[in-house]
Amino acid sequence: MIDTQDSMLTRSMLTGLFIGIIDTLICLAYNIGYRDFFTGYLPSTLINVSSLIFGVNLLLLIVGIVYFLFTKVFGKRDYIFSAAFLLLIAFCIRQIMMGHRFSDRTENLEFRGLLLGVVLVLGISIVALPYLLRSKFFEKYVL
């Protein structure tokens, strides 16, 4: 029994970490593309290369642990985990759209676009975590 629990915790953490690495690359590419090619947005105090590298990986590692805890409490009901995080992501998107970080309207809109893209990438990955974890292909070739 303990072996199975340890194995599930390890698999959840490794899946979160793997998704975190992929998401880091996607978020970095989005960050560069959004800043250089689309808007020319310059402020980088909150969203920058180091915060994306460390924040995304740490966040998805923690989400892997949270998924393990969800499976301990709710069993194999992945839809509860997905629904909870979909609600959290929807709340975050709503707060981003209502947020006001800069006094300059253009900078404020550009910041919203940058943060919204990062949150959407993370949200899609978090909702996909249970399905990747249970995939035989993912288990065989990645884990």
N, C-alpha and C positions, 0 to 999 in steps of 0.2 A: 504494500500500500504506500509506504513512504517513497519507494523507488518511483512509482507512478506519479506521485505528487511532485517530487523533485524533477522528474523528467518533463512534466507539464510546465512547471515554473521555468525551467531552462529553455524549453522550446518557445514559450511565450516571450521571454526576454530576448532570445536570439532573433525571433521573428520581428519584434519591435526594433531591435538594433539594425537588422538588415534593411527594414523599411526606412529607418532613420537615415542610413547611409545613402540610399537611393533618393530619398526626399531632400537630403542636403544638397545633392548634386542638382536636382530639379530646382530647388529654391535659389541656389546660387546662380544658375543659368537664368532664371526668371529675374532675379535681382539685377544682374548685369544687363540683360535685354531691356528691362523696364527703364533702368536709369540711363543707359547709353543710347538706345535706339528709339525709344518711344517718348520719353518725357524730359530727360535731362535733369531729373530730380537729384539734388545734391546732398541735403542733410542725411547724415548716416549715424546719428547718435543711438538710435534704437535698433534699426535693422541694418546690420553691416555683416561683413564676411565672418568675423569671429562669433558674433551672436547667432548667426545661422548655423555655423558648424557645430558649436557646442549646444546651443539651445534645441535644435531640431533632434539631434541624436539623443540628448538627455530626455527630452519630452517623450519621444517614442519608446525609449527604454522603460520609462515610468508607465506609459500606456500599456506596454506588454505586461508589466507587473499588475496593473489594475485589471487587465483582462483575466489574468490568472485568478485574482480575487473574485471577479465576477463569476467565473466558472465554479469556484468553491461555494459561493452563496446561491447562485441560480442554476447550477448544473450546466448542461450543454445548450442553453437557450441563448444563442448568439444574437438573436433579434433584440433582446433586452439591452445588451451591450451596445449594439449598433444604434438602437433608438435613443438611448441615453446620450451617446456622443453626437448623434445628429441634432438633438435638442441643444446640446452645449455649443455645437458649431453654429447653429442658427442664432443662438443668443450672441455669440461672439461677432457674427456678421452684422447683426442688428446694432450692436454697440459700436462697431467700426464705422458703420454708416452714419451713426448719430454723433460720433466723436468729433471733437474740435481741438486739434493739437497746435495749430499755427494760426497766427492772426491773418496771414496772407491766404486768401482763398485758393489760389492756384497751388501753393505748397500743401495746403490741407487736403485738397482733392488728390494730388499726386501721392501723398502719404497714404491716404485711404486705399488707393489702387494698389500700392505696393504691399501693404499689410493684408489686404483682402486676398490677393493672389497667394501669399504665403499661407494664410489660414485655410484657403480652399484646398491647396495641395496637401496640407497636413490633415485636413478633414477627410478627404477622399481616402487617404492612406490609413487613417485610424479606423474608419468604417470597414475597410478591406482587410484589416489585420486578422479577424477570426476566420475569414474564408481562406486566406493564405495559410494560416496555421493548420487548418484541417485538410488542406490540399495534399494529396499523395505525391503529386509532381514536385511541389515545393519541399515537402519533407525529404524526398529522395535525392533531389539535386542541390538543394540549398542548405538544409539543416543536416 
